[in-house]
Amino acid sequence: MITLLADGRESAIEGRIVPHGTTVLGWERKPHGWCRGEACVPSFRAAAAETDGGVDLVAFAELLGRQAVADEEEGVIAVGEPAWTVPGEAPGFEELTALRGTKAAVVFWASWCGCRYDLPAWEALHREMAGYGFSVLSVSLDRDPADAREWLDGVTHPAVVDADGRIAELYNVVNVPTVIWVDEAGRIARPQDTMTATDTFRSMNGLSSERAVAALRRWVTEGEAGTTDRELRPPTEDERRARLHARVAAWLLRAGRTAAAVRHLETAAGLAPHDLAIRRGLMPLRGIDPFGEEYFKIREELEAAGIAIYRPLPDWQEEPR
């Protein structure tokens, strides 16, 4: 048996080749091709993934625009999200969909980041501007939900723990804190931005929370997002594949298979060395201090290579009006 990691779930399948007559990733074989609802992959295209014994799951996923990483020796296959192709629209997930009709600041954070200390300030902004039709939605990138739980005690804003990295994949989040603004219609008002709600770590990140919060208030109260950039910065193919190797690594670490997990982590680091959500985010599952020596070695490596750790949009860096 093989464990399939796909669509936010774990399921058991017999192998990479799925028998004929079986639904594959929610798609069903019909005479003219593979269909899911009204969408269909015609037979002549699907033939590339079909064999005499069944359907090659990895090849079929790639036909759908979804990358896949298979480690059949360890008995696990991870299938990524489809590449998001709707210009300007925020990729859907349950907690965000529930906020339709409300402006939302989607705040990505983690217990392994100093930005955890900003959560009370984000909660205060959530309460302050709720009357303007605004909500904070915090998304923890902790791989173990228990690590996030103590920091969420007492919050009233919607919160979710992205333990499998699926939401980070949808929004191409490579480090925290990252904040994305989504308008009432579910469209991106401001894409991935490194924003803080306090100046606790300003000496390290060089960011002004005063300017960030002033910009957020203008958007909520006046509708001015302060940018013409209304689409998410898309991931590269290497970034997408790195996240799948990280998903496999997390699954292996939880199963106690550290050596195999490290192989996938090394592959992920080679594909996306700048993705600290992977490289630092999986340290707790390995028993490594995410605030310790190994993290600062990664920082030094990236700085020496000229790779920015924090990636704020530049336009609100001007003094607030």
C-alpha positions in Angstrom: 0.0 0.0 0.0 1.0 3.6 -0.6 -0.1 6.7 1.2 -1.3 9.5 -1.1 -1.0 13.0 0.2 -3.4 15.1 -1.9 -6.1 17.8 -1.5 -5.4 18.2 2.2 -6.0 14.5 2.9 -4.1 11.3 3.4 -5.5 8.2 1.8 -4.3 4.6 1.1 -4.0 3.4 -2.5 -2.6 0.1 -3.8 0.2 1.6 -5.8 1.2 4.3 -8.3 -0.8 2.6 -11.0 -4.4 3.0 -10.2 -6.7 0.2 -11.5 -9.1 1.0 -14.4 -12.5 1.9 -13.2 -11.2 3.9 -10.2 -11.8 7.6 -9.6 -8.4 9.4 -9.7 -7.9 12.6 -7.8 -11.7 13.2 -8.1 -11.8 12.6 -11.8 -13.9 9.8 -13.4 -13.2 7.9 -16.7 -16.0 8.4 -19.3 -16.1 7.3 -22.9 -14.7 10.7 -24.2 -12.1 11.2 -21.4 -11.6 11.9 -17.7 -14.2 14.3 -16.2 -14.8 16.2 -13.0 -18.0 18.0 -13.1 -18.2 19.8 -16.4 -14.4 19.8 -16.9 -12.9 17.0 -19.0 -9.5 15.8 -20.1 -10.1 14.3 -23.6 -9.1 10.7 -24.3 -6.3 11.6 -26.7 -4.6 13.6 -23.9 -5.3 11.2 -21.1 -3.7 8.4 -23.1 -0.3 9.6 -22.0 -1.1 8.6 -18.4 -3.0 5.3 -19.2 -1.4 1.9 -19.3 -2.7 -1.6 -19.8 -2.8 -2.1 -16.0 -4.4 1.2 -15.1 -3.6 4.9 -14.7 -0.2 6.3 -13.7 -1.2 8.6 -10.9 1.9 10.8 -11.2 1.5 11.2 -15.0 -2.2 11.9 -14.6 -1.6 14.6 -11.9 0.9 16.3 -14.3 -1.7 16.3 -17.1 -3.9 18.3 -14.7 -1.1 20.8 -14.1 -0.4 19.4 -10.7 3.2 18.4 -9.8 3.8 15.1 -8.0 6.6 13.6 -6.0 6.7 9.8 -5.5 8.9 7.9 -3.1 7.6 4.4 -3.8 10.4 2.9 -1.7 9.0 4.7 1.4 5.4 4.2 0.3 4.3 7.8 -0.2 3.2 10.0 -3.1 2.5 13.8 -2.7 0.4 15.6 -5.3 0.4 19.4 -5.3 -2.3 22.0 -5.9 -3.1 23.0 -9.5 -1.2 26.1 -10.7 -3.6 29.0 -9.9 -4.6 30.6 -13.2 -7.5 33.0 -12.3 -5.9 36.5 -12.6 -6.4 38.5 -9.5 -8.6 36.0 -7.7 -7.5 34.7 -4.2 -7.2 30.9 -4.2 -10.0 29.5 -2.1 -9.8 27.6 1.2 -12.6 27.1 3.7 -11.7 29.8 6.3 -11.2 32.5 3.6 -14.4 31.5 1.7 -16.4 32.0 4.9 -15.2 35.7 4.9 -16.6 36.6 1.4 -18.2 40.0 1.6 -15.5 41.2 4.1 -12.1 42.7 3.6 -9.5 40.3 5.0 -5.8 40.5 5.9 -4.5 36.9 5.6 -1.6 36.9 8.1 0.9 34.0 7.7 3.0 33.4 10.9 4.5 30.5 12.8 5.5 29.7 16.4 9.1 29.4 15.1 9.1 33.0 14.0 9.4 36.1 16.2 6.2 37.3 14.4 4.2 35.1 16.8 4.6 38.1 19.2 2.6 40.2 16.7 -0.6 38.1 17.1 -2.1 40.3 19.9 -1.5 43.4 17.7 -3.2 41.7 14.8 -6.1 40.7 17.1 -6.4 44.3 18.2 -6.6 45.5 14.6 -9.2 42.8 13.9 -11.4 44.1 16.8 -10.7 47.8 16.0 -11.8 47.6 12.4 -14.5 44.9 12.5 -17.2 47.6 12.1 -15.7 48.6 8.7 -16.3 45.1 7.4 -12.8 43.8 8.0 -11.3 40.6 9.5 -7.9 39.3 10.2 -7.4 35.6 9.2 -4.2 34.2 10.7 -2.6 31.1 9.1 0.1 29.3 11.1 2.7 27.4 9.1 3.5 25.1 12.0 3.7 21.5 11.0 2.6 20.5 14.5 -0.7 22.2 15.4 0.2 21.9 19.1 3.0 24.4 18.5 0.6 27.0 17.4 -2.1 26.4 19.9 -0.7 28.4 22.9 -0.2 31.5 20.7 -3.8 31.4 19.6 -5.3 31.2 23.0 -8.0 34.0 23.4 -8.0 35.2 19.8 -11.4 36.0 18.3 -10.3 36.3 14.7 -10.5 33.3 12.3 -7.4 31.1 12.6 -6.1 28.0 10.8 -3.0 25.9 11.1 -1.6 24.9 7.7 0.2 21.8 8.9 0.5 20.2 5.4 1.7 23.5 3.8 -1.2 23.5 1.4 -2.3 27.1 1.9 1.3 28.3 1.8 1.6 26.5 -1.6 -1.6 28.2 -2.9 -0.3 31.6 -1.9 3.4 31.0 -2.6 4.5 31.9 0.9 8.3 31.3 1.4 8.7 33.0 4.8 6.8 34.6 7.6 5.5 37.1 8.4 3.7 37.4 5.1 0.4 39.2 4.7 -2.0 39.2 1.8 -5.0 41.5 1.5 -8.2 40.1 0.0 -11.2 42.3 -0.8 -14.9 41.7 -0.3 -15.2 39.9 -3.7 -12.4 37.5 -3.0 -9.9 39.2 -5.2 -6.3 40.1 -4.3 -6.0 43.7 -3.2 -2.3 43.4 -2.2 -0.2 40.3 -2.9 2.5 38.7 -0.8 4.0 41.4 1.5 6.3 41.2 4.5 4.4 43.2 7.0 4.6 43.5 10.8 2.1 44.8 13.3 4.7 45.7 16.0 8.4 46.9 15.9 9.6 44.1 18.1 12.1 42.8 15.6 12.6 45.9 13.5 16.4 45.8 14.2 16.5 42.5 12.3 13.9 43.1 9.5 14.2 46.8 9.0 10.4 47.1 8.7 8.1 49.8 10.1 4.9 48.5 11.6 3.6 52.1 11.8 3.7 52.5 8.0 2.3 49.0 7.5 -0.6 49.5 9.9 -1.3 53.0 8.4 -1.5 51.5 5.0 -3.8 48.8 6.2 -6.2 51.3 7.8 -6.3 53.3 4.6 -7.3 50.3 2.7 -10.0 49.2 5.2 -11.5 52.7 5.6 -10.9 54.3 2.2 -10.5 51.3 -0.1 -7.0 52.5 -1.1 -4.6 49.5 -1.4 -1.6 51.6 -2.3 -0.5 49.4 -5.1 -1.4 48.5 -8.7 -0.1 45.0 -8.1 -3.2 42.9 -7.6 -2.0 39.4 -8.5 -0.1 36.9 -6.4 3.6 36.5 -7.4 3.5 33.0 -8.9 5.8 30.2 -7.8 8.4 28.7 -10.1 8.2 25.1 -11.0 11.2 24.4 -8.7 9.4 26.1 -5.8 6.3 24.0 -6.4 8.3 20.8 -6.5 10.3 21.8 -3.4 7.0 22.1 -1.4 6.0 18.6 -2.3 9.4 17.2 -1.2 8.8 19.1 2.1 5.3 17.6 2.4 6.8 14.1 1.9 9.6 14.9 4.4 7.1 16.1 7.1 5.1 12.8 6.6 8.3 10.8 7.0 9.4 12.7 10.0 6.1 12.0 11.7 6.6 8.4 11.0 10.1 8.4 12.5 11.9 7.9 9.2 14.4 10.6 9.7 17.1 9.5 7.1 14.6 9.3 4.3 13.0 12.7 5.4 16.4 14.4 5.3 17.0 13.3 1.7 13.8 15.0 0.7 14.6 18.1 2.7 18.0 18.4 1.0 16.3 18.1 -2.4 13.8 20.8 -1.4 16.6 23.1 -0.2 18.4 22.6 -3.5 15.3 23.5 -5.5 14.3 26.5 -3.3 17.1 27.6 -1.0 15.2 30.8 -0.1 12.1 29.0 1.2 12.4 29.3 4.9 8.9 28.1 5.4 10.4 24.7 4.4 14.0 24.9 5.7 13.2 26.5 9.0 9.6 25.3 9.3 10.5 21.6 9.5 13.3 22.1 12.1 10.9 21.4 15.1 9.9 18.0 13.6 13.6 17.1 13.5 14.2 18.2 17.1 16.3 21.2 15.9 15.9 24.6 17.5 14.4 26.9 14.9 16.0 29.9 16.7 19.4 28.2 17.0 22.7 27.8 15.1 21.3 26.0 12.1 18.8 28.7 11.3 21.5 31.4 11.5 23.7 29.4 9.2 20.9 29.4 6.6 20.5 33.2 7.1 24.2 33.7 6.5 24.1 31.4 3.4 21.3 33.4 1.9 22.7 36.8 2.7 26.1 35.7 1.2 24.2 34.7 -2.0 22.3 38.0 -2.1 19.0 36.4 -1.4 16.6 38.5 0.6 15.0 37.0 3.6 12.2 39.6 3.8 10.4 40.7 0.7 8.2 43.7 1.4 6.4 45.6 -1.4 8.1 49.0 -1.6 5.2 51.4 -2.0 4.1 51.7 1.6 7.6 52.3 2.8 7.1 56.0 2.3 6.0 58.0 5.3 2.2 57.6 5.9 -0.1 60.4 4.8 
